[in-house]
Amino acid sequence: MNEAATLLKAGALVAFPTETVYGLGADATNDRAVAAIFAAKNRPSFNPLIVHVADIDTARSLAVFSDEANALAEALWPGPMTLVLPKRDDAQLCDLVSAGLDTVGIRVPAHPLAHELLKEAGLPIAAPSANPSGKISPTMAEHVLTGLNGRIAAVLDGGACNVGLESTIFGGDPIALLRPGGIPLETAEKLLGRAVSHAKPTATPTAPGQLASHYAPDAAILLDVTTPGEAPHLGFGPGQADRNLSESGDLSEAATRLFALLREMDVLANRSKAKHFTVAPIPGTGLGHAIRDRLTRAAAPRP
């Protein structure tokens, strides 16, 4: 932990576990360090990053919170939620973090190692998922090394991530959904006492995870397949499948297993004559909304 914090304070890149996926961390106030994230991931510079902080007070020192943003933060942090809020003029964050926008994405992670690292480093840490841009997000340290070994200084190994999907992102005033994720939309709606709308798409991303093609394996994917054929099949619920997100139909289990099984299905597809794989239908409620979002982007035409 001490070595990881020392590397971050020196401007190096360190991957670390959160409850969602592994993040690729850098000092969010250091221009060179943040630029190194984009270089290591080959990430488009117009795609903003999320800043991880140790507590709500630190978050409030970096961004302006509306009443609704405060309500969500106090109820759901630490946890898998990001808020995109107006950046304070004195925030001293690197401009690349926000991709030139006047807003910043912030979250307080719940993973104990992430929290300890933030305290030890004493810095706001910019951290997208620790994988090459557009590829499958990492939920284990070995996944990080598969994609980024040789491009980063270290990985803090905390085992498998227990949520497995990136954070839900809310932003605006009134609050709107920018990206589904580890907190179901229904949870926020209950807290706010109203329906939460989906933000309208924009020409360039206002938050991470909004690109049409993202989280993509090398093999092509066919979604909502109810009758498996010759191609490897990723199931959900009872039925024939080469791998299964959750045989019992549990969406929480499916979320935790999604990215790891996409990696396994990619291997199976590339070994098969079909060169693609199929995925069973996933219900679009609760965490299923976020799972379907990731699968849709993974299956989208590649740029």
Buried (B, 14 or more C-beta within 10 A) or exposed (E): EEEBBBBBBEBBBBBBBBBBBBBBBBBBBBEEBBBBBBEBBEBBEEBBBBBBBBEBEBBBEBBBBBEBBEBBBEBBBBBBBBBBBBBBEEBEBBEBBBBEBEBBBBBBBBBEBBBBBBEBBEBBBBBBBBBBBBBBBBBBBEBBBBBBEEBBBBBBBBEBBBBBBBBBBBBBEEBBBBBBBBBBBEBBBEBBEEEBEEBEEEEEBBBBBBBEBBBBBEBBBBBEBEEBEEBBBBBBBEEEBBBBBBEEBBBBBBBBBBBBBBBBBBBBBBEBEBEBBBBBEBBEEBBBBBBBBBBBBBBBEEE
